[in-house]
Amino acid sequence: MSPDQLLAHLKRLTSTLTPRQIASLAGVFVAVVGVVAGSAYWVNAPSYVLLYSDLDAESAAAVTARLKGQEVPYVLEEGGRAIRVPAERVDELRLELASQGLPTTGRIGFEIFDRTAFGTTEFLEHVNYRRGLEGELARTIGTIAEVASARVHIALARDSLFTAHAEEAKASVVLKLRSSKPLSAATVNGIAGLVAASVESLRPEAVVVVDTFGRPLTQGGAEAEEATGASVERQQRVERDLAARVVALLEPVVGPGHVRVNVSAKLDIESQEETEERWDPTTVVRSRQASSEGPAAAGAGGIAGARANAPPAASTAPAETAAPMLAAAPPGGRTTETTNYEISKVTRHTIVPQGRLSRLSVAVILDDERTTASDESGRTQVSSKPRSPEDLERVQRLVAAAVGLDPARGDQLTVENIAFGDQSVVEQPPAGPLWRELPRQVAPYAPQILRIAAVAGIALLALVVILRPMMRAVVAAPALQAAAAVEAPGQTPRTVAEMEDAIEAELDAALPESVEARRLPVLSRRIARRAEEQPEDLARLVRSWLTEEER
């Protein structure tokens, strides 16, 4: 159809309509077009997902400026602390912003030295170094899962010629936690150790860690460790490890879910140091020395002169003869003997560390032996019986060996057989067909599908409920007006019965060739009406026709 023909057809259609009908039709058309266009825009509108959350003002401003530069639509929430972007670009934007160092924590790191400036003084160099070190430590601490952000302040050590004027290095850390629950002692000690290892001459005891609520997280000495619950955490960890070890040992024997283990460990939170010295009363000869002296012989003398003063000639007698000669000294001589004794000594230094296991109590509950059997009808029946004392004894030996039970330390082990609650065997259903797995696969795309279905439903509802009745009324209006124009002026419209009578009259007066063409509908209508009015006469007529056919 050409545009001219379409325009002429529209003119003929509008010429048969009243202004009110034309306005109603135009309003309905505009409403339907608006609903369809709005639904299409709603379907095509991007779905925003979270890009970053819990940002400070500086980081949020930097990220939004980069998104504006790339012409990426975004939505700000939570007072500008959260940014949402279209779902199809969230992964790409995260990688791209991360490559550009965004979002930043607002703390500058060692990149402060990337731009060198001439004329920088030594004091300014020290300040920049401290700023860079603080920023790098804050970034590193911020990577911990429980920490949202961190600020680090460092007071570097100051050397002096006088010892009294020297100052040690100190540091303070402020943590913004992701939850209101305080950090564990191990995490706090790790943060303090990290800062101390990154700053020269800084001891971990000189690092103070607090959170944004003002709660101190670090305290010094053994009392702090006890106050922060380090010993309790170690005790709980020991109990969990021992219980898991026993369960892993017994489950392959008694079956999964048929054993319960409870371990109670007592740790000694005090450290001990002892020094012991022991002396052995048994003596041992270490050395012995003896000497003898005798008087000079009477009348002994010699020839005066040099020969008498000369030393005696070397004796060629064996050494063994010296002792008998000494023993045979003349009376009046002196004999001296010295004997040295040694006493053995044992020194023992014993150190008992903190957290030593001082007592252990283990309780094990075993379920009855359960057997599964199928009856004649195919139903599964579960029967149980108590375990024998021999089995309990074997289990007790296994558990004692697994946990390292020491009766001399006062450890206790209890193994009992107590029937658990009724545990029927639940058969796992077989894997369902593909149509059952389809909803789970389609679930990620459910919002888009619902949007499209909603738009299609609105369009169909507008077409069936609004547009179609209006078009039907508009099309039927010219026919009714034409029929009314045929009627004489001032004459009331005819009823359906009057119109049928007129058609029948025309049928009786019509020519044979026209009768043949219009007879069937009128006769059918006449027979139907006669059957409603006089059903007995019609039945009698049909019966007579059947009787004639049989003859």
Summary of the structure (lengths in Angstrom):
residues: 551
radius of gyration: 55.8
end to end distance: 63.4
largest distance: 208.4
contacts: 1263
relative contact order: 0.07
helix: 50%
strand: 21%
